[in-house]
């Protein structure tokens, strides 16, 4: 029965992903998270350098604001990856643990 036949008869089919299909969906999300993490880390270094090298408060405020934006992007990427893990609680716990350590570093 095709999807159009399913919708015509009112029945629905629950799709389950194969392991390969799940990997195909999760890999881009992991890459987005990794990219956001690298960007956040670079900005964190920029803020550290400005603190050491500059006495201009406005420059520091601008860099801090940019760092907050990078953290928001990182948070959004983490949430998308977390939501993609559906029923796999161990993977969800791992995603949360990684993000918690980054968040602690961001706060301090």
C-alpha positions in Angstrom: 0.0 0.0 0.0 1.4 3.4 -0.9 1.3 6.5 1.2 -1.4 8.0 -1.0 -3.5 4.8 -0.5 -2.8 5.0 3.2 -4.2 8.6 3.4 -7.2 7.7 1.3 -8.2 4.8 3.5 -7.4 6.7 6.7 -4.7 4.3 8.0 -1.3 5.5 8.7 2.0 3.7 8.7 4.6 4.3 11.4 8.0 4.7 9.8 11.0 3.4 11.6 14.4 4.4 10.5 17.1 1.8 9.8 20.5 2.3 11.5 21.8 3.8 8.2 18.9 6.1 7.9 19.3 7.3 11.4 23.0 8.0 10.8 22.1 9.8 7.6 19.8 12.1 9.6 22.1 12.6 12.6 25.4 13.3 10.8 24.5 16.7 9.5 23.2 17.7 12.9 26.5 16.6 14.5 28.4 18.5 11.9 26.4 21.7 12.6 27.0 21.3 16.3 30.7 20.8 15.7 30.9 23.8 13.5 29.0 26.0 16.0 31.4 24.7 18.8 34.4 25.7 16.7 33.0 29.1 16.0 32.2 29.6 19.7 35.7 28.5 20.7 37.3 30.9 18.3 35.2 33.7 19.6 36.0 32.7 23.2 39.7 33.1 22.2 39.0 36.5 20.7 37.4 37.7 23.9 40.3 36.5 25.9 42.7 38.3 23.6 40.7 41.5 23.8 40.7 41.3 27.6 44.5 41.0 27.6 45.4 43.4 24.8 42.8 46.2 24.9 41.6 48.7 27.5 38.7 49.7 25.2 35.5 48.7 27.0 33.4 49.2 23.9 35.5 46.6 21.9 35.1 44.2 24.8 31.4 44.7 24.9 31.1 44.1 21.2 33.2 40.9 21.4 31.1 39.7 24.3 27.9 40.3 22.4 29.3 38.3 19.5 30.2 35.5 21.9 26.6 35.5 23.2 25.4 35.1 19.6 27.7 32.2 19.0 26.5 30.6 22.2 22.9 31.0 21.0 23.8 29.3 17.7 25.6 26.5 19.6 22.5 26.0 21.9 20.2 25.8 18.9 22.4 23.2 17.2 22.5 21.2 20.4 18.8 21.3 20.7 18.3 20.0 17.2 20.7 17.2 17.8 19.1 16.3 21.1 15.6 16.2 19.6 16.9 14.0 16.8 17.8 11.3 19.3 14.2 10.4 19.9 14.0 7.3 22.1 17.8 6.8 22.6 18.1 8.1 26.2 21.9 7.2 26.4 22.6 9.4 23.3 20.4 12.2 24.7 22.3 12.0 28.0 25.6 12.2 26.1 24.5 15.2 24.1 23.4 17.0 27.3 26.6 16.2 29.1 28.8 17.6 26.3 26.7 20.8 26.1 26.7 21.2 29.9 30.5 21.2 30.0 30.6 23.9 27.2 27.9 26.0 29.0 30.0 25.9 32.2 33.0 27.0 30.3 31.0 29.8 28.7 29.7 31.1 32.0 33.1 31.1 33.7 
